[in-house]
């Protein structure tokens, strides 16, 4: 019995699990289908009389009672981590995983249904959860990969029998030491993410079972669009309104193409256009190439290419600062004669851009100007006038949501003692600070993967020199607040989460947590689109039935680009056709953020928008910019019909020109406003700040001393 007693506690860190047993163990054929025996790694030293082989590894012997006493799941996970840590060879850890896989009970065939699939795993994984009469959680799992099956077995046995609140209380950090390492074939990160994604699914199922037991009705799901290789299926009125225009009217397409071709009109449009507009323009691109839909940075560049190709007019579907940027860039490129037109004779504003034109932002920049060396990093979604004003006060470089982190890190690395002043988006500023704070807990090697010239010490030291404006926000991204986040946690915690860098902190943190386990992205509209395309392509390449669910934490106008990209991937897929992959795009909106129509216009019962007033509802998000929606298809056609505007009937629709010169420098506002953009272009091309910008920053130190 001495040998068996020792075996019961052999998973404790001070004992060696690789030593030979002094007496053989007995196994039940019902719980052990097969066993990998190896001289280096004998089976887990489990109590032979236990009803479950692995379960006895998670019990400790109470000598006073003569019976094992239950350890809580947190302790179970610690013991499990210690078990793997005590195996020094990667191959040994793999064999231990395979042993765990062999102990997993057979999974019922009828439970292999889509609702039990775990998202985010390279292999197919199924998880079923129940609550027994005593209120304890009972899990069953399976996978088509033996390694992944071993992961599932570990978690099932560690957490089976725990209370729901104990399962929900487990933090992701408790799994960080469960790293099998390089001995596992395939992508190590995706294998490690299996631990996290299975746990998240366990927690979601535990929450739903608790709600059911307490008689609470689950929340209504967010509206969504389900896309496959055959059709688009909307779920919910909001989604129906979005889907209505994803198969555009052929007559409208023909009319738009005819006007654009006949009058040599180019179109640049932002991703956040109304689905009807994007649907028609996307289809029209096949017959008239001078149509470009993108984020704001590329719009002006595309306009220049259109002018070079012979377009005589450019129509801009976006907010005013976008049309002003197009106008100025065309002028600087020598295309002053090319007309640039907005879609309204009224102001098409932007809450974020306007925040940078306030006295409080000027005060923010004045603080920067007296704190050399300082660099002003301004978001691209601001006017040229704002950029010029900022550049006069403080050396300025523009950024996008995709390159802002690299821009700031490179600036700190390149200029010693630098102060960085970011604006005007307060949420993005706070999110950048949170990201850097998270990096202080990463290893130097992990930080070097983000930026090669930084480590924990440098990241920690720069935090006190990073300042951000605290009174600016996009009204669309502002709505992804507490209520929406709580509902995502309840119903979509196991889904992919895509969030724009401008969202509030709670949504950002949620997306960052998802990103850590390969299930999230935080970035620009292009980053979000690329993330969705990547995971859809991977699912198609696996050629197995799959359902991918993405929560879209940005403006819903992106759906047109997403649907077009996903459809193209389906079209290009080389799969045998035996598998069925579906993609669900979830819109995190609330019922208070949807307007009902007073008439039966377009046969739609609802349209994206708020119930009353301008802007987005405080109730939890329409995710639909009211300013962008001023760019309608009818407006575009009306502008086209008036062109060429020889009688100046639509002069009020022309984009604003900056003819004034800056005080002291004698240069035009447009010329000075473009300098920060050129600095960003240099950074994007070389990975370093330009010598001109660095000299400007450093010369301000000397000027401050004079």
PyMOL commands that set and color helices and strands:
alter all, ss='L'
color gray80, all
select helices_A, chain A and resi 2-8+55-58+73-85+90-102+109-111+114-116+146-159+164-169+172-175+188-213+237-243+250-263+275-284+296-308+320-332+351-355+359-369+384-393+404-414+426-439+444-450+456-465+477-479+482-491+505-516+525-542+556-572+591-593+601-603+628-630+633-642+651-653+669-686+691-705
alter helices_A, ss='H'
color red, helices_A
select strands_A, chain A and resi 59-62+67-70+125-131+137-143+224-227+232-235+265-270+291-294+313-317+339-341+374-379+396-399+419-423+466-468+496-500+520-523+546-553+581-587+594-596+606-608
alter strands_A, ss='S'
color yellow, strands_A
deselect
rebuild
show_as cartoon
